[in-house]
Amino acid sequence: MSRPLPLQGITVVDLGQIYNGPYCTFMLAMAGARVIKIESKGGEHLRRRSVVGGAALPFAMLNSNKIFATLNLKSARGVELLKTMVKRADVVIENFAPGAMDRLGVGYEALHQVNPKIIYGAGSGYGRTGPNKNYPAMDLTVQAMAGIMSITGFADRPPVKAGPALCDFFGGTHLYAGVMTALFERERTGQGRLVEVSMQEAVYASLSSNLGLHYGSGGQAPERTGNRHGGLAESPYNVYPTTDGHIAIICVGESHWKSLLSVMNRKDLLEDTRYTTLKARVEHMDEIDDLVSHFSSQYNKQDLFELLMINNVPCAPVRNVDEVVNDKHMHERRALEWVDHPMYGRVCLMNSPLRFQDSDLLPIKPSGELGRDNQEVYGQWLGLSDKELQQLIQEEVI
């Protein structure tokens, strides 16, 4: 018999938008929490992208297993209803610009007065304090400000953004961690608190290899190292050509290097002083890459991957997005599932990356239409009558 998921019985009021807040609340929902997604009558920004082809998929990915309600927080009655929700909830999540919730009269201090046990999770680009707090905080701008763009790409070319929305998702993941930590504390003390996460601060630790290179070279080393190690401290460490694409190869220990030379039929290089130590190999990185590239270009990426794996050489074929979407391993673990979405058709959606022993993964309940669950939220949960609901609709509160 499956154990209940850890957050069963926890209610979350989700005011998140785009990626940051919604990813945090997605993980809360998939860990068993009841997540009520509150949107304006026009829908949150990510939903609005649905008019542009496949742009609907991110909304579907991040909003599975949530309850959907509309609410006009610019109306006095809307503010009153949100406060009524907060009295009955455990967590509030938002990732508006700092100060936006306060201006609406529903910031942390106001909601804390309504419910001193509330955990209020706030995601932002640069934090709620400091000289940069009001800077525009889109993933692209935070990548630029946080140094990610400066270290992405090749030394002889302009900086580029990282392909994924790293800052948004790092921020959302850290926000989940902060909320869970605060919930743990509340179990001990009975007190809620504000938890905030800055996207810039969340990604800083990921610069560690590049920071090591920067400090170690006195700021003289190139910031962008292409597909080589960010600290230029490993070799071989690169993406190498094959007959049908590329393969990533890394040797993090002497045994890996020796195994690679064996597969390459180049055991003669074992005693070559240019390659006998990691330090020597790093100093001759260009030669190493030429050697490995000459070898790898004789194989297709899958055959070479299998050959290197048999010989214990860390590697992976460089796969495209379609290959990842159809990854057998991910589907077998139910990390990915094909779902017939009522609004977007048959799509591949993710489950939570978190696994809790003895608890089954929740089946994916697809995201729904704007305001789909207004009756459930305002009628069943808050106890309003049908007449009151109709009045809220007429007054454009919901």
C-alpha positions as CSV (number, residue, x, y, z in Angstrom):
1,M,0.0,0.0,0.0
2,S,1.4,3.4,-1.0
3,R,2.2,5.9,1.8
4,P,0.6,9.3,1.6
5,L,2.8,11.9,0.0
6,P,4.6,14.2,2.5
7,L,2.6,17.3,1.8
8,Q,-0.9,15.8,2.0
9,G,-3.1,18.2,4.0
10,I,-1.0,21.3,3.1
11,T,-2.9,24.0,1.1
12,V,-0.9,26.4,-1.1
13,V,-2.3,29.7,-2.6
14,D,-0.3,30.0,-5.8
15,L,0.1,33.6,-7.2
16,G,3.1,32.6,-9.3
17,Q,3.7,33.5,-12.9
18,I,5.8,32.3,-15.9
19,Y,8.4,29.8,-14.6
20,N,9.8,30.8,-11.2
21,G,6.8,30.6,-8.9
22,P,4.9,28.0,-10.9
23,Y,7.8,25.5,-10.8
24,C,8.0,25.8,-7.0
25,T,4.2,25.2,-6.7
26,F,4.3,22.4,-9.3
27,M,6.8,20.5,-7.0
28,L,4.6,21.3,-4.0
29,A,1.5,19.9,-5.8
30,M,3.3,16.8,-6.9
31,A,4.5,16.2,-3.3
32,G,0.8,16.1,-2.3
33,A,-0.1,19.6,-1.5
34,R,-3.4,21.2,-2.6
35,V,-2.3,24.0,-4.8
36,I,-4.9,26.7,-5.7
37,K,-3.6,28.7,-8.6
38,I,-5.0,32.3,-8.5
39,E,-5.0,34.2,-11.8
40,S,-6.4,37.6,-12.9
41,K,-9.3,37.4,-15.3
42,G,-6.9,37.8,-18.2
43,G,-4.8,34.8,-17.0
44,E,-1.2,34.8,-15.9
45,H,1.4,35.8,-18.4
46,L,2.5,32.3,-19.4
47,R,-1.0,31.3,-20.3
48,R,-1.2,34.2,-22.6
49,R,1.7,32.8,-24.7
50,S,-0.6,29.9,-25.6
51,V,-1.7,31.8,-28.8
52,V,1.8,31.2,-30.2
53,G,2.0,27.6,-31.4
54,G,3.9,25.3,-29.0
55,A,4.2,28.1,-26.4
56,A,1.3,26.6,-24.6
57,L,3.4,23.6,-23.6
58,P,5.3,25.3,-20.7
59,F,2.0,26.3,-19.1
60,A,0.8,22.7,-19.3
61,M,4.1,21.4,-17.9
62,L,4.2,23.7,-14.9
63,N,0.6,23.7,-13.9
64,S,-0.4,20.0,-13.7
65,N,-2.3,18.9,-10.5
66,K,-3.4,22.4,-9.6
67,I,-6.8,24.0,-8.9
68,F,-7.6,27.0,-11.1
69,A,-9.4,30.1,-9.8
70,T,-9.7,33.7,-11.0
71,L,-9.6,36.7,-8.7
72,N,-9.3,40.4,-9.2
73,L,-6.9,41.7,-6.6
74,K,-7.4,45.3,-7.7
75,S,-10.9,45.1,-6.1
76,A,-11.6,45.4,-2.4
77,R,-13.7,42.3,-2.5
78,G,-10.9,40.4,-4.3
79,V,-8.4,41.4,-1.5
80,E,-10.9,40.3,1.1
81,L,-11.4,36.9,-0.6
82,L,-7.6,36.3,-0.8
83,K,-7.3,37.0,2.9
84,T,-10.1,34.6,3.6
85,M,-8.1,32.0,1.6
86,V,-4.9,32.7,3.5
87,K,-6.7,32.2,6.8
88,R,-7.3,28.6,5.7
89,A,-4.0,28.0,3.9
90,D,-0.5,27.0,4.9
91,V,1.6,28.6,2.1
92,V,1.4,31.6,-0.2
93,I,3.8,31.8,-3.2
94,E,4.3,34.8,-5.4
95,N,7.1,36.1,-7.7
96,F,5.9,39.5,-8.6
97,A,8.3,42.5,-8.5
98,P,9.2,43.5,-5.0
99,G,6.6,45.7,-3.5
100,A,3.8,44.8,-5.9
101,M,1.9,42.7,-3.4
102,D,2.2,45.4,-0.7
103,R,0.7,47.9,-3.1
104,L,-2.3,45.6,-3.5
105,G,-2.6,45.3,0.2
106,V,-1.8,41.6,0.3
107,G,2.0,41.6,1.1
108,Y,3.6,39.6,3.8
109,E,2.8,41.9,6.7
110,A,-0.9,42.1,5.8
111,L,-1.2,38.3,5.3
112,H,0.8,37.5,8.4
113,Q,-1.8,39.5,10.4
114,V,-4.5,37.4,8.9
115,N,-2.7,34.1,9.6
116,P,0.5,34.2,11.8
117,K,1.2,30.6,10.7
118,I,1.4,31.4,7.0
119,I,4.6,30.6,5.1
120,Y,5.0,33.4,2.5
121,G,7.4,32.4,-0.3
122,A,8.6,35.3,-2.5
123,G,10.7,34.8,-5.6
124,S,12.4,37.7,-7.3
125,G,15.3,38.6,-9.6
126,Y,17.6,40.4,-7.1
127,G,15.8,40.2,-3.7
128,R,13.5,42.3,-1.7
129,T,16.3,44.6,-0.5
130,G,19.4,46.2,-1.9
131,P,20.1,48.8,-4.7
132,N,19.1,46.4,-7.5
133,K,15.8,45.2,-6.1
134,N,13.7,47.0,-8.7
135,Y,15.8,46.0,-11.8
136,P,13.8,44.0,-14.5
137,A,14.0,40.4,-13.6
138,M,13.5,38.2,-16.6
139,D,15.6,35.1,-17.0
140,L,17.5,36.7,-19.8
141,T,18.3,39.9,-17.8
142,V,19.3,37.9,-14.7
143,Q,21.6,35.7,-16.9
144,A,23.3,38.8,-18.1
145,M,23.5,40.4,-14.6
146,A,24.6,37.2,-12.9
147,G,27.6,36.5,-15.1
148,I,26.1,33.4,-16.8
149,M,26.2,35.0,-20.3
150,S,29.8,36.1,-19.9
151,I,31.0,32.6,-19.4
152,T,28.7,30.9,-22.0
153,G,30.1,30.4,-25.5
154,F,33.6,30.5,-27.0
155,A,36.4,32.9,-26.1
156,D,36.6,34.4,-29.6
157,R,32.9,35.0,-29.9
158,P,30.3,37.2,-28.2
159,P,28.7,36.0,-25.0
160,V,25.4,34.0,-25.4
161,K,22.6,33.1,-23.0
162,A,22.4,29.5,-21.7
163,G,19.7,27.6,-23.6
164,P,17.5,26.7,-20.7
165,A,15.8,29.3,-18.4
166,L,18.4,28.5,-15.7
167,C,17.7,31.5,-13.4
168,D,13.9,31.0,-13.3
169,F,14.2,27.3,-12.5
170,F,17.1,27.6,-10.0
171,G,15.1,30.3,-8.3
172,G,11.9,28.1,-8.2
173,T,13.9,25.1,-6.9
174,H,15.5,27.2,-4.1
175,L,12.1,28.7,-3.3
176,Y,10.7,25.2,-2.8
177,A,13.6,24.4,-0.5
178,G,13.0,27.6,1.5
179,V,9.3,26.9,1.9
180,M,9.9,23.3,3.0
181,T,12.4,24.5,5.5
182,A,10.0,27.0,6.9
183,L,7.2,24.4,7.1
184,F,9.6,22.2,9.1
185,E,10.3,25.0,11.5
186,R,6.6,25.7,11.8
187,E,6.0,22.1,13.0
188,R,8.4,22.9,15.9
189,T,7.4,26.4,16.7
190,G,3.9,27.0,15.4
191,Q,5.1,30.2,13.7
192,G,5.1,31.1,10.0
193,R,7.6,33.4,8.3
194,L,8.6,35.1,5.1
195,V,11.0,33.2,2.8
196,E,12.5,35.0,-0.2
197,V,14.8,33.8,-2.9
198,S,16.7,35.9,-5.4
199,M,17.3,34.3,-8.8
200,Q,20.8,35.9,-9.0
201,E,21.8,34.5,-5.7
202,A,20.4,31.1,-6.5
203,V,22.6,30.7,-9.6
204,Y,25.8,32.2,-8.1
205,A,27.2,28.9,-6.8
206,S,26.9,27.3,-10.3
207,L,29.7,29.7,-11.4
208,S,32.2,27.9,-9.1
209,S,34.5,26.4,-11.7
210,N,34.6,29.7,-13.6
211,L,35.3,31.6,-10.4
212,G,38.1,29.3,-9.6
213,L,39.7,29.9,-13.0
214,H,39.1,33.7,-12.6
215,Y,40.8,33.9,-9.2
216,G,43.5,31.4,-10.0
217,S,44.6,33.3,-13.1
218,G,44.4,36.7,-11.5
219,G,41.5,37.5,-13.9
220,Q,43.7,36.8,-17.0
221,A,42.1,33.6,-18.2
222,P,39.4,33.8,-20.8
223,E,35.9,33.9,-19.3
224,R,34.3,31.7,-22.0
225,T,35.8,28.2,-22.4
226,G,33.3,26.8,-24.9
227,N,32.6,23.1,-24.2
228,R,35.8,22.8,-22.1
229,H,35.7,22.7,-18.3
230,G,34.7,26.1,-16.9
231,G,37.9,26.2,-14.8
232,L,40.1,24.7,-17.5
233,A,41.1,22.1,-14.9
234,E,40.1,18.8,-16.7
235,S,41.3,17.2,-19.9
236,P,39.9,15.5,-21.9
237,Y,36.7,17.4,-21.2
238,N,34.9,18.5,-24.3
239,V,32.4,17.7,-27.0
240,Y,33.9,15.7,-29.8
241,P,32.7,15.0,-33.4
242,T,31.2,11.8,-34.6
243,T,29.9,10.8,-38.0
244,D,26.4,11.7,-37.1
245,G,26.8,14.4,-34.4
246,H,28.8,14.8,-31.3
247,I,29.6,13.0,-28.0
248,A,30.7,14.5,-24.7
249,I,33.7,12.8,-23.1
250,I,35.3,13.5,-19.7
251,C,38.1,11.7,-17.8
252,V,37.9,12.7,-14.2
253,G,40.5,10.1,-13.0
254,E,43.6,8.4,-14.2
255,S,41.7,5.1,-14.7
256,H,39.4,6.9,-17.1
257,W,42.3,8.3,-19.1
258,K,44.0,4.9,-19.3
259,S,40.7,3.3,-20.4
260,L,40.2,5.9,-23.1
261,L,43.8,5.3,-24.4
262,S,43.1,1.6,-24.5
263,V,40.0,2.0,-26.5
264,M,41.8,4.4,-28.8
265,N,44.7,1.8,-29.3
266,R,47.1,4.4,-28.0
267,K,48.6,2.8,-25.0
268,D,51.9,4.1,-26.3
269,L,50.9,7.5,-24.8
270,L,50.8,6.1,-21.3
271,E,54.4,6.9,-20.8
272,D,54.4,10.2,-22.8
273,T,55.3,12.9,-20.2
274,R,52.9,15.3,-21.9
275,Y,50.0,13.2,-20.8
276,T,51.0,11.3,-17.6
277,T,49.4,13.6,-15.1
278,L,46.3,15.7,-15.1
279,K,48.4,18.9,-14.9
280,A,50.4,17.9,-17.9
281,R,47.2,17.0,-19.9
282,V,45.6,20.4,-19.1
283,E,48.8,22.1,-20.3
284,H,48.5,20.2,-23.6
285,M,44.7,20.5,-23.9
286,D,44.7,21.3,-27.6
287,E,46.7,18.2,-28.4
288,I,44.5,16.0,-26.2
289,D,41.4,17.4,-28.0
290,D,42.9,16.7,-31.4
291,L,43.8,13.1,-30.5
292,V,40.3,12.4,-29.2
293,S,38.6,14.2,-32.0
294,H,40.5,12.1,-34.6
295,F,39.4,9.0,-32.8
296,S,35.8,9.9,-32.2
297,S,35.2,11.1,-35.8
298,Q,35.5,7.5,-37.0
299,Y,32.3,6.4,-35.2
300,N,28.6,7.3,-35.0
301,K,27.7,8.6,-31.6
302,Q,25.6,5.7,-30.4
303,D,28.3,3.1,-31.3
304,L,31.0,5.1,-29.7
305,F,28.9,5.7,-26.6
306,E,28.4,2.0,-26.1
307,L,32.0,1.2,-26.7
308,L,33.2,3.8,-24.2
309,M,30.6,2.8,-21.6
310,I,31.8,-0.8,-21.8
311,N,35.3,0.4,-21.0
312,N,34.2,2.7,-18.2
313,V,34.9,6.0,-19.9
314,P,32.4,8.7,-18.8
315,C,30.6,10.0,-21.8
316,A,27.2,10.7,-23.4
317,P,25.9,11.3,-26.9
318,V,24.7,14.9,-27.5
319,R,21.0,14.4,-28.0
320,N,18.5,16.8,-29.5
321,V,15.2,17.8,-27.7
322,D,13.1,15.2,-29.6
323,E,15.4,12.4,-28.5
324,V,15.1,13.6,-24.8
325,V,11.3,13.8,-25.1
326,N,11.2,10.2,-26.2
327,D,13.8,9.0,-23.7
328,K,12.9,5.4,-22.7
329,H,14.5,5.7,-19.3
330,M,12.6,8.9,-18.4
331,H,9.3,7.3,-19.5
332,E,9.9,4.1,-17.7
333,R,10.5,6.1,-14.4
334,R,7.4,8.1,-15.2
335,A,9.5,11.3,-15.1
336,L,7.9,11.9,-18.5
337,E,4.4,10.9,-19.5
338,W,2.3,11.3,-22.6
339,V,-1.0,12.9,-21.7
340,D,-4.1,13.8,-23.6
341,H,-4.5,17.4,-22.6
342,P,-8.0,18.8,-22.9
343,M,-6.7,22.1,-24.3
344,Y,-3.5,21.3,-26.1
345,G,-3.9,17.7,-27.4
346,R,-1.4,14.9,-26.9
347,V,1.6,16.3,-25.1
348,C,4.6,15.0,-23.2
349,L,4.5,16.3,-19.6
350,M,6.9,15.9,-16.7
351,N,6.2,14.5,-13.3
352,S,8.1,15.6,-10.2
353,P,11.9,14.9,-10.1
354,L,11.4,14.2,-6.4
355,R,10.8,10.6,-5.4
356,F,9.5,9.6,-1.9
357,Q,10.1,6.0,-0.8
358,D,7.0,3.9,-0.5
359,S,4.8,6.7,-2.0
360,D,3.5,6.4,-5.6
361,L,4.0,9.3,-8.0
362,L,0.7,11.2,-8.5
363,P,-1.0,10.6,-11.8
364,I,-0.8,13.8,-13.9
365,K,-3.9,15.9,-13.8
366,P,-3.6,18.3,-16.8
367,S,-3.8,22.0,-16.3
368,G,-7.2,23.5,-17.0
369,E,-9.1,26.4,-18.4
370,L,-8.9,29.8,-16.8
371,G,-11.2,29.8,-13.7
372,R,-12.1,26.1,-14.2
373,D,-12.4,25.5,-10.5
374,N,-14.0,28.7,-9.3
375,Q,-17.0,26.8,-8.0
376,E,-14.8,24.4,-6.1
377,V,-12.7,27.2,-4.5
378,Y,-15.4,29.8,-3.7
379,G,-18.4,27.5,-3.3
380,Q,-17.1,24.3,-1.7
381,W,-13.9,25.6,0.0
382,L,-14.9,29.1,1.1
383,G,-18.6,28.3,1.4
384,L,-20.1,31.0,-0.8
385,S,-23.6,30.5,-2.1
386,D,-24.5,30.4,-5.8
387,K,-26.1,33.8,-5.5
388,E,-22.8,35.2,-4.0
389,L,-20.8,33.6,-6.8
390,Q,-23.0,35.2,-9.4
391,Q,-22.6,38.5,-7.8
392,L,-18.8,38.1,-7.8
393,I,-18.9,37.4,-11.5
394,Q,-21.2,40.4,-12.2
395,E,-18.9,42.6,-10.2
396,E,-15.9,41.2,-12.1
397,V,-14.2,40.0,-8.9
398,I,-13.8,36.5,-10.3
